[in-house]
């Protein structure tokens, strides 16, 4: 993990900010206030805000210098909140998001500076961000409860923040603008699951938790609207399947079994039976795809849920083409690779 997206700052600036913090004895979570949006039009106002970001970065640096490891969940989360706040500030986001994300970073910093324990792990939907991708939130939640969390904490923390970031973008500019951040979150979830699964391998940076029982590898194969054939699969979504198979091979894991769960989006109105059948056909297509990639047929089972488990609602998205694209994560076959020891 890098400590900041603002990599050009000098060590002297960071050190000075850290010293200032130590002298002042911070006691409140909302000490740092950016200039109101209407005032961010002068060099002086912008310079003052950048100094606020630098000072906050210095406090994170000071916590690390004081012995809190980079991979610590709360330090990572404070950094990621700071990063997304600064990212949106530099993109001229005039909403409350930059301030509220910065405040979330500072809340965590204050708790760490004051030795609070335990520090809450909840993730605020700042600026009323849309709750997107319940499936990704659930996967992150599961990692929190595993022994491997010690190794995955950094990825988990940043995955949670990126999901909020995506939800904020969805509210402001709909699916097209939230999609890149959802992809970042998906990648972080996959990386977190891998880190948790491999936890226990010797690491020169310090002791880690014992290796947990291997959890499943999860991939999602996505289909075009109202389609179920091999040629109707979004090609890039097959990369997650191939990565999972490559991981199993490289880690020399036993593939205990594969569960496929077919899904459809909420379109087709009254078509419960139609969507059930559509989701079954999609699951069968992915079954044949896996067999073609060398997975034994007797290790694959499938089920189908139709449109009963939507992971993305897309309420209010228009026109129809944008709605269908937004609903893409619902047109999926979830592939769960169950691993033996």
C-alpha positions, 0 to 999 in steps of 0.5 A: 500500500502507498501512503498517499496519492499525493506522492510528490510531497516532500518528507520535510512537509510530512514531518512538519505536519506530524510535528504540528499534530503532536504539539496541538493534541488533536481531540475532535474528529472534525478539526479539518474543514475544507473551504465551502464549495463556493469559495474554491475559486481562488488560489488562496482557498485551494492552497489552504485546502491542499495544506489541510490534506497534507496535514491529514496525510502527515497524521497518518504518516505519524501513526505509521512512524509510531508503530501502527503497521501499514496493513492495519485495517483502520490505518488503511481505511483512513488512508483510503478515505483520504485518497477518495476525498482528494481524488474527488476534490481534484475532479472539482466535485462540488458536493459534500463528498470530499468533506465527508470522506475527509471527516471519516478519515479524520475520525479514524485518525483521532481514534488511533491517536487517542488509543481507542479500542475497539475502533468501529469497523462500520462504513458510512455511506457518506453524502447519501451514497447509493448502496451498490453491489450487495454481493461485494459488501457481503463478501467483504463482511465474511472476510472480517470474520476469518483468521485470514483477515489479518492479511486481508485487512488493507484490501478489505478497508479500501474495498469498502471505501471504493464501494461508497465512492462508486455509490456517490458517483452513481447518485451524481452521474449514474452507472457510467461514472460509477462503473470504474470504481465498482471495478476497483472494488471488485478487484480489491474483493478478489485480492482480499479473498486471496490474501485471506486464503494465503494467510499464514505464509511467512512474511518478513514484515511481521507475524500473521495469523495461522492459515485458515481453512481455504475458502471458495474462489468466486467468479461471476460470468456476465451475460448480455440482456435476454441471452444465455449462450457462450457467445453472449458472455461478456468476454472480460468476465471470463477473465475472473474464471481463468484467474481462479483456475490459474490460482488453484493450479499455482497454489496446488490446491485440490478442487473439491467441487464447483457450484454454479448459481444462475441469475437473471435481471429484473426485466421481462416484467411478469416473467418469473418462469421465463427468468427462472428458465433463462437463469438455468440455461445460463448455468448450463452454459457455464457448466459446459464452459468449465468442462471445456476448461478441464474441470471434471463434470462430476465436480460441477453442480448448478442451481438457478434463482431467476430474478430473485437475488438482484445485486444491483437495483438501478432505480430511476436509471434511464434511458432503457439502454443505460438501465440494461447496462446498469443491470448487467451484474444481475445477469450472472452465473456465480461460480464458486470454486470450493477448495480442499486443503 
